[in-house]
Amino acid sequence: MTVVGSAGDFLSSRTWLWAPALYIVGLIVMNILSIPLATETMPDACPENSGNCDHRKINLNVSDEELHQAMEEWVETRGFTASFSEGHIVDRTPLMQFPDDVTYDNKCGYVEVHSQSRIGGSDFGVNSDRLDDLESFLNSYEFETICQ
């Protein structure tokens, strides 16, 4: 009796080589399609019944320049998954690279921050965790200037 096929036959076939290519193509398509969904300005609050957003105020009295510098340093701690521009950060989830927008605004006495996923109806707490990390970073940062 001859057994046709085995686990080794699957590994020796080249069909499994398509998985990484499909993953990369999926990431590229998802990121291109999400560009029009970007949040460029500071929203007043999260949308009602939103499961993919967090909005808060962090008590800080710091100059705009030093806040931008601190935010850029925070982005550097995020690794290769984040990109920075003044007032707007795009942070991506580690595995699937879903783009999330983080906006911030210095209000002289507090910093308003907003983190929202571009895609999906739930973020499984990622945006809240991200703002917890940001708030911890800013509270431990040694600011030297105050808002004028």
C-alpha atoms as an extended CHARMM CRD file, in Angstrom:
* protein
*
       148  EXT
         1         1  MET       CA              0.0000000000        0.0000000000        0.0000000000  PROA      1               0.0000000000
         2         2  THR       CA              1.3910000000        3.3710000000       -1.0370000000  PROA      2               0.0000000000
         3         3  VAL       CA              0.5280000000        6.5640000000        0.8440000000  PROA      3               0.0000000000
         4         4  VAL       CA              0.1270000000        9.5210000000       -1.4300000000  PROA      4               0.0000000000
         5         5  GLY       CA              1.3420000000       12.8020000000        0.0070000000  PROA      5               0.0000000000
         6         6  SER       CA              2.8280000000       13.6550000000        3.3550000000  PROA      6               0.0000000000
         7         7  ALA       CA              3.6140000000       16.6920000000        5.4510000000  PROA      7               0.0000000000
         8         8  GLY       CA              7.0150000000       16.8920000000        3.7820000000  PROA      8               0.0000000000
         9         9  ASP       CA              5.3980000000       17.1420000000        0.3510000000  PROA      9               0.0000000000
        10        10  PHE       CA              3.5780000000       20.3150000000        1.4560000000  PROA      10              0.0000000000
        11        11  LEU       CA              6.7630000000       21.9430000000        2.6740000000  PROA      11              0.0000000000
        12        12  SER       CA              8.6420000000       21.0420000000       -0.4580000000  PROA      12              0.0000000000
        13        13  SER       CA              6.0160000000       22.5580000000       -2.7150000000  PROA      13              0.0000000000
        14        14  ARG       CA              6.3910000000       26.1910000000       -3.6400000000  PROA      14              0.0000000000
        15        15  THR       CA              2.8110000000       27.1980000000       -2.9130000000  PROA      15              0.0000000000
        16        16  TRP       CA              3.6610000000       28.3620000000        0.6170000000  PROA      16              0.0000000000
        17        17  LEU       CA              6.0090000000       30.9750000000       -0.8730000000  PROA      17              0.0000000000
        18        18  TRP       CA              2.9640000000       33.0360000000       -1.8940000000  PROA      18              0.0000000000
        19        19  ALA       CA              2.0130000000       33.7610000000        1.7410000000  PROA      19              0.0000000000
        20        20  PRO       CA              4.6500000000       36.4740000000        2.3550000000  PROA      20              0.0000000000
        21        21  ALA       CA              3.9410000000       38.0500000000       -1.0240000000  PROA      21              0.0000000000
        22        22  LEU       CA              0.1960000000       38.1840000000       -0.3150000000  PROA      22              0.0000000000
        23        23  TYR       CA              0.8930000000       39.6830000000        3.1360000000  PROA      23              0.0000000000
        24        24  ILE       CA              3.0510000000       42.4380000000        1.6300000000  PROA      24              0.0000000000
        25        25  VAL       CA              0.5680000000       43.1770000000       -1.1530000000  PROA      25              0.0000000000
        26        26  GLY       CA             -2.2340000000       43.3060000000        1.4330000000  PROA      26              0.0000000000
        27        27  LEU       CA             -0.2640000000       45.8110000000        3.5580000000  PROA      27              0.0000000000
        28        28  ILE       CA              0.4070000000       48.0270000000        0.5640000000  PROA      28              0.0000000000
        29        29  VAL       CA             -3.2170000000       48.0070000000       -0.6010000000  PROA      29              0.0000000000
        30        30  MET       CA             -4.5420000000       48.6320000000        2.9420000000  PROA      30              0.0000000000
        31        31  ASN       CA             -2.2020000000       51.5820000000        3.4860000000  PROA      31              0.0000000000
        32        32  ILE       CA             -3.0000000000       53.1480000000        0.1080000000  PROA      32              0.0000000000
        33        33  LEU       CA             -6.7540000000       52.7790000000        0.6110000000  PROA      33              0.0000000000
        34        34  SER       CA             -6.5450000000       54.2660000000        4.1340000000  PROA      34              0.0000000000
        35        35  ILE       CA             -4.8640000000       57.5230000000        3.0380000000  PROA      35              0.0000000000
        36        36  PRO       CA             -8.1520000000       59.4110000000        2.4590000000  PROA      36              0.0000000000
        37        37  LEU       CA             -9.3200000000       58.3580000000        5.9550000000  PROA      37              0.0000000000
        38        38  ALA       CA             -6.4780000000       60.1930000000        7.7360000000  PROA      38              0.0000000000
        39        39  THR       CA             -7.2830000000       62.6200000000       10.5540000000  PROA      39              0.0000000000
        40        40  GLU       CA             -5.3380000000       65.8220000000        9.9120000000  PROA      40              0.0000000000
        41        41  THR       CA             -6.9890000000       68.1700000000       12.4070000000  PROA      41              0.0000000000
        42        42  MET       CA             -7.7670000000       67.7610000000       16.0900000000  PROA      42              0.0000000000
        43        43  PRO       CA            -11.2970000000       66.3870000000       16.5460000000  PROA      43              0.0000000000
        44        44  ASP       CA            -13.2860000000       67.7410000000       19.5010000000  PROA      44              0.0000000000
        45        45  ALA       CA            -13.9280000000       64.2240000000       20.7930000000  PROA      45              0.0000000000
        46        46  CYS       CA            -14.2520000000       60.6360000000       19.7140000000  PROA      46              0.0000000000
        47        47  PRO       CA            -17.3210000000       59.7780000000       17.6370000000  PROA      47              0.0000000000
        48        48  GLU       CA            -20.2530000000       58.5110000000       19.6910000000  PROA      48              0.0000000000
        49        49  ASN       CA            -20.0910000000       54.7560000000       20.4150000000  PROA      49              0.0000000000
        50        50  SER       CA            -16.6150000000       54.5930000000       18.8830000000  PROA      50              0.0000000000
        51        51  GLY       CA            -14.6290000000       51.4890000000       19.6730000000  PROA      51              0.0000000000
        52        52  ASN       CA            -11.4780000000       52.6600000000       17.9230000000  PROA      52              0.0000000000
        53        53  CYS       CA            -10.6490000000       56.0230000000       19.4530000000  PROA      53              0.0000000000
        54        54  ASP       CA             -9.3180000000       57.7570000000       22.5840000000  PROA      54              0.0000000000
        55        55  HSD       CA             -9.2520000000       61.4780000000       23.3320000000  PROA      55              0.0000000000
        56        56  ARG       CA             -7.7920000000       63.1040000000       26.4360000000  PROA      56              0.0000000000
        57        57  LYS       CA             -6.1460000000       66.1420000000       27.9730000000  PROA      57              0.0000000000
        58        58  ILE       CA             -2.7300000000       65.8490000000       29.6040000000  PROA      58              0.0000000000
        59        59  ASN       CA             -1.8290000000       68.5680000000       32.1110000000  PROA      59              0.0000000000
        60        60  LEU       CA              1.4400000000       70.1110000000       30.8690000000  PROA      60              0.0000000000
        61        61  ASN       CA              2.6960000000       73.6570000000       30.6530000000  PROA      61              0.0000000000
        62        62  VAL       CA              5.3260000000       73.5200000000       27.9270000000  PROA      62              0.0000000000
        63        63  SER       CA              6.3700000000       75.5540000000       24.8940000000  PROA      63              0.0000000000
        64        64  ASP       CA              5.2830000000       74.4110000000       21.4370000000  PROA      64              0.0000000000
        65        65  GLU       CA              8.8690000000       73.8440000000       20.2900000000  PROA      65              0.0000000000
        66        66  GLU       CA              9.7520000000       71.6440000000       23.2460000000  PROA      66              0.0000000000
        67        67  LEU       CA              6.4720000000       69.7310000000       22.9540000000  PROA      67              0.0000000000
        68        68  HSD       CA              7.2130000000       68.9720000000       19.2830000000  PROA      68              0.0000000000
        69        69  GLN       CA             10.7070000000       67.8240000000       20.2600000000  PROA      69              0.0000000000
        70        70  ALA       CA              9.3110000000       65.5390000000       22.9760000000  PROA      70              0.0000000000
        71        71  MET       CA              6.6870000000       64.1120000000       20.6260000000  PROA      71              0.0000000000
        72        72  GLU       CA              9.3470000000       63.4130000000       18.0080000000  PROA      72              0.0000000000
        73        73  GLU       CA             11.4190000000       61.6000000000       20.6510000000  PROA      73              0.0000000000
        74        74  TRP       CA              8.3500000000       59.5600000000       21.6540000000  PROA      74              0.0000000000
        75        75  VAL       CA              7.8580000000       58.5740000000       18.0080000000  PROA      75              0.0000000000
        76        76  GLU       CA             11.4680000000       57.3510000000       17.9160000000  PROA      76              0.0000000000
        77        77  THR       CA             10.6870000000       55.0160000000       20.8450000000  PROA      77              0.0000000000
        78        78  ARG       CA              7.8890000000       53.4730000000       18.7620000000  PROA      78              0.0000000000
        79        79  GLY       CA             10.3930000000       51.9370000000       16.3560000000  PROA      79              0.0000000000
        80        80  PHE       CA              9.9430000000       51.8480000000       12.6070000000  PROA      80              0.0000000000
        81        81  THR       CA              6.1380000000       51.7760000000       12.8730000000  PROA      81              0.0000000000
        82        82  ALA       CA              5.5590000000       55.5230000000       13.3900000000  PROA      82              0.0000000000
        83        83  SER       CA              6.1220000000       58.7190000000       11.4350000000  PROA      83              0.0000000000
        84        84  PHE       CA              6.1110000000       62.2860000000       12.7800000000  PROA      84              0.0000000000
        85        85  SER       CA              5.0610000000       65.6960000000       11.5690000000  PROA      85              0.0000000000
        86        86  GLU       CA              4.2230000000       68.6030000000       13.8730000000  PROA      86              0.0000000000
        87        87  GLY       CA              0.7670000000       68.0630000000       15.3190000000  PROA      87              0.0000000000
        88        88  HSD       CA              0.2280000000       64.7160000000       13.5930000000  PROA      88              0.0000000000
        89        89  ILE       CA              1.7240000000       61.2660000000       14.0580000000  PROA      89              0.0000000000
        90        90  VAL       CA              0.9070000000       58.1120000000       12.1200000000  PROA      90              0.0000000000
        91        91  ASP       CA              1.5130000000       55.0640000000       14.2900000000  PROA      91              0.0000000000
        92        92  ARG       CA              1.0310000000       51.5500000000       12.9460000000  PROA      92              0.0000000000
        93        93  THR       CA              0.1520000000       48.3740000000       14.7940000000  PROA      93              0.0000000000
        94        94  PRO       CA              3.1450000000       46.0150000000       14.9180000000  PROA      94              0.0000000000
        95        95  LEU       CA              1.9690000000       42.9280000000       13.0060000000  PROA      95              0.0000000000
        96        96  MET       CA             -0.7520000000       44.0560000000       10.6300000000  PROA      96              0.0000000000
        97        97  GLN       CA              0.5270000000       47.6470000000       10.2330000000  PROA      97              0.0000000000
        98        98  PHE       CA             -2.9420000000       49.2200000000       10.5460000000  PROA      98              0.0000000000
        99        99  PRO       CA             -2.3940000000       53.0150000000       10.4010000000  PROA      99              0.0000000000
       100       100  ASP       CA             -3.6860000000       55.0060000000       13.3700000000  PROA      100             0.0000000000
       101       101  ASP       CA             -3.6240000000       58.7960000000       13.5730000000  PROA      101             0.0000000000
       102       102  VAL       CA             -2.4090000000       60.6040000000       16.6920000000  PROA      102             0.0000000000
       103       103  THR       CA             -3.0150000000       64.3430000000       16.7230000000  PROA      103             0.0000000000
       104       104  TYR       CA             -1.9700000000       66.7470000000       19.4550000000  PROA      104             0.0000000000
       105       105  ASP       CA             -2.4250000000       70.4150000000       20.2590000000  PROA      105             0.0000000000
       106       106  ASN       CA             -0.7310000000       72.5030000000       22.9410000000  PROA      106             0.0000000000
       107       107  LYS       CA             -3.3180000000       74.5720000000       24.8180000000  PROA      107             0.0000000000
       108       108  CYS       CA             -0.8960000000       76.2730000000       27.2870000000  PROA      108             0.0000000000
       109       109  GLY       CA             -1.5640000000       74.3880000000       30.4890000000  PROA      109             0.0000000000
       110       110  TYR       CA             -2.6010000000       71.1180000000       28.9110000000  PROA      110             0.0000000000
       111       111  VAL       CA             -1.9700000000       69.1390000000       25.7690000000  PROA      111             0.0000000000
       112       112  GLU       CA             -4.9780000000       67.7240000000       23.9710000000  PROA      112             0.0000000000
       113       113  VAL       CA             -4.2630000000       64.3670000000       22.3170000000  PROA      113             0.0000000000
       114       114  HSD       CA             -6.4170000000       62.1940000000       20.0830000000  PROA      114             0.0000000000
       115       115  SER       CA             -5.6630000000       58.6970000000       18.7970000000  PROA      115             0.0000000000
       116       116  GLN       CA             -7.9540000000       57.0410000000       16.2680000000  PROA      116             0.0000000000
       117       117  SER       CA             -7.7540000000       54.0180000000       14.0010000000  PROA      117             0.0000000000
       118       118  ARG       CA             -8.3470000000       54.7010000000       10.3190000000  PROA      118             0.0000000000
       119       119  ILE       CA             -9.7030000000       51.2330000000        9.6250000000  PROA      119             0.0000000000
       120       120  GLY       CA            -12.1510000000       49.0620000000       11.5450000000  PROA      120             0.0000000000
       121       121  GLY       CA            -14.7760000000       49.4420000000       14.2130000000  PROA      121             0.0000000000
       122       122  SER       CA            -12.7260000000       48.2760000000       17.1980000000  PROA      122             0.0000000000
       123       123  ASP       CA             -9.0890000000       48.6610000000       18.1760000000  PROA      123             0.0000000000
       124       124  PHE       CA             -9.0240000000       46.2170000000       21.1250000000  PROA      124             0.0000000000
       125       125  GLY       CA             -7.7420000000       49.0270000000       23.3820000000  PROA      125             0.0000000000
       126       126  VAL       CA             -4.7150000000       49.8910000000       21.2350000000  PROA      126             0.0000000000
       127       127  ASN       CA             -5.4690000000       53.6350000000       21.1070000000  PROA      127             0.0000000000
       128       128  SER       CA             -5.9770000000       53.8740000000       24.8790000000  PROA      128             0.0000000000
       129       129  ASP       CA             -2.7560000000       51.9280000000       25.4750000000  PROA      129             0.0000000000
       130       130  ARG       CA             -0.9390000000       54.2110000000       23.0410000000  PROA      130             0.0000000000
       131       131  LEU       CA             -2.1300000000       57.3580000000       24.8310000000  PROA      131             0.0000000000
       132       132  ASP       CA             -1.2740000000       55.7900000000       28.2170000000  PROA      132             0.0000000000
       133       133  ASP       CA              2.2640000000       55.2730000000       26.9070000000  PROA      133             0.0000000000
       134       134  LEU       CA              2.4030000000       58.8140000000       25.5190000000  PROA      134             0.0000000000
       135       135  GLU       CA              1.0810000000       60.3360000000       28.7520000000  PROA      135             0.0000000000
       136       136  SER       CA              3.6230000000       58.3990000000       30.8010000000  PROA      136             0.0000000000
       137       137  PHE       CA              6.4080000000       59.5080000000       28.4470000000  PROA      137             0.0000000000
       138       138  LEU       CA              5.3910000000       63.1900000000       28.6020000000  PROA      138             0.0000000000
       139       139  ASN       CA              4.9830000000       63.1590000000       32.3870000000  PROA      139             0.0000000000
       140       140  SER       CA              8.4870000000       61.7400000000       32.8110000000  PROA      140             0.0000000000
       141       141  TYR       CA             10.0570000000       64.0530000000       30.1990000000  PROA      141             0.0000000000
       142       142  GLU       CA             12.1610000000       66.8470000000       31.6680000000  PROA      142             0.0000000000
       143       143  PHE       CA             10.7300000000       69.9700000000       30.0500000000  PROA      143             0.0000000000
       144       144  GLU       CA             12.7300000000       73.1640000000       30.4470000000  PROA      144             0.0000000000
       145       145  THR       CA             10.3760000000       75.7830000000       28.9870000000  PROA      145             0.0000000000
       146       146  ILE       CA              6.8000000000       76.8300000000       29.6350000000  PROA      146             0.0000000000
       147       147  CYS       CA              4.0890000000       78.0370000000       27.3170000000  PROA      147             0.0000000000
       148       148  GLN       CA              4.1810000000       81.7780000000       26.6660000000  PROA      148             0.0000000000
